[in-house]
Amino acid sequence: MPKQSNLLPGSAWLKQAALLLLLLSSAAMAVEDVVKFSDESLRPRYQQLLEELRCPKCQNQNLADSNSAISQDLRAEVQRLLEQKLTDAEIKEYLKNRYSEFILYRPEVNRATWFLWAAPVVLVLMGGLIVLRLSRRKKNSGSEEADLPVRSTDQQQRLDQLLNSPKQGSE
């Protein structure tokens, strides 16, 4: 009588091994940085700052969403600065001096950024003026068109003759 092995048949064993690897890899990906604070009241400020600061490497991600190495370093830096009892404004100023205004999602209104803040308002006002002007022009031209004949009487008589004359060459 043949000896039975303790291992599962080949394909079932491979399926279970693949399933185990899949479960382990998804658990490893779900690991989140656990940040320890000396005072838990710093955690909401920390989260708020991470939402308001942009990753210098990633084009449009904040520090909370980015997984780049520099964003991890910046998260640790923000934690360190919070532990030193700096205010949010001081932390933003420190990071702005180090990484330029690009790091702020909402740049301050100053000489360099006034156009950024004013452009949407100016564009909306210009669009409103254009729509208003076009609607007035349409109203004015619509009333004038009703008063003016489309064709002169000579043109109308000639058109009537052409339309009423028998077709030549078609018979």
N, C-alpha and C positions, 0 to 999 in steps of 0.2 A: 504494500500500500504506500502511495507517495506521501511524502511529508508535506504538511500544509505550512505555509509561511505566515507570520504574524502581520506582514505588510498587506495593505489593500491591493487589489488589482491595479496595474499600471496607470490607467487613465483616471480612475477615481482618486488615487493617491496624488497625482499631479494636480487635479482640480482642487483638492483640499489644500495643498501646499500653495497654490496660486491664490486661493481665497485668503489664507492666513497672511501671505505677503501683502495682499491688497489692504487688509484690515490694519496691519501694522504700519504701512506707508501712509494711509490716511490719518492715522492717529499721530504720526510724526509731523505731518503737515499742519495739523490743527493746534500745535503748540503755540501759545501766545506768550509774548514777553510779559512776565509778571514783574511789575515795578513795585518796590517796597519804599514806603515813605515813612519818615519819622512821625509825621502828623498826617492822618488820613484826610484831613480837610484840604490838603494840597492836590489830591487826586482830581477833583473836578477842574481846577485851574490847569493842571497838567493836560487833561483831555482837551480842554478848550484851546490851549495854546497849540497843541498838535494839530487841531483842526484849522487853525488860523495861519499856520506856517507852512510854506511850500518847500518841497524837497528840491534842493539845488540841482540834482542830477535828473530827476524825473520831470517831464515837461509840465504836467498838470495834475500832480498828485500832492496831497498834503502829507505831512510827516506821519500822520496816523495810518494812512493807507499804503505808504511806500515801504518796500522791503529792501531797498538798496542799503549798502553799507554806510553811506554818509547819513542817510536818514536814521539809521540805528544809532550812529554816533551823536546825531543832533538830539534824538530823544533822550539819550543819557545826559547830554549837556543841559537840556531843559530841566531834567530832573535835578541835576546838580545845582543849577541856578535857583530853582525853587527851594531847595533845601537851604540855600544861603539866604533865604528870606527876601529875594529881590521881587519887585513888583512885576506885573505882566508887561507894563510899559518899559521898564528897565531891561527885561529879558528881550523884548522885541528890538529895542534900540541896540543892545549888545549884538544880537544876531544880524541886524540890518547893517551895522558897521562892519561886521565880518564878511557877510555874504551879499551885500547891496540890497536895494529895495525889492529885488526879485523874490526874496524869501517871504515877503508879506503878500497874502492873497488880496488884502484890501490896502493898497498903497495909500500913504498919506497925501492930502492935497497940499501941494507946494509948487514952486516954480517949474519943476521938472515934470509934474504929473497933472497940471491943471487941465491940459487938453484931454487927458484920459477921462476926467470927471465931467468936463463940459461938453464933449463931443456928442454923447447921447441926447442931451437936452437940445443942443443946437440942431441936430438932425431931425428930431421930432418936430421942433418948431418950423424948420424949413419944409418938411413934408406937409405939415398943416397949412402953411402958406401956399404951397403949390396946389394942394387940393382945393383950397378956397378960391384961388385965382382961376383954376380950370372950371370950377363949377359956375363962377360968375360969368366967365367968358362964354360958356355953353348956354347959360340963360340969355345973355345979351344977343348972341348970334342966333339963337332959336327964335326970338321975337322978331329980329330983323329979317330972317329968311321967310317968315310968314307974310311979311309986307311986300317983299320983292317978288315979281313974277319970275318963274324959272326960265322962260323963253320969251323973246320979243314976239310981237304979233306976226311979223314977217317970217320969222323962223317957224312959228306954229303953223301958219298957212302952208308953207313949203313942206313941212312934215306931214300935214294932212293930205296934200296932193300926192306925196310919195306913197303914203299908206293906202290911199283909195284908188290909185291908178292901177290898171290891170298889169299883171306881171308879163313882161315881154320875154320871149325866148323860152318860156317854160312849157309852151304847148307845141 
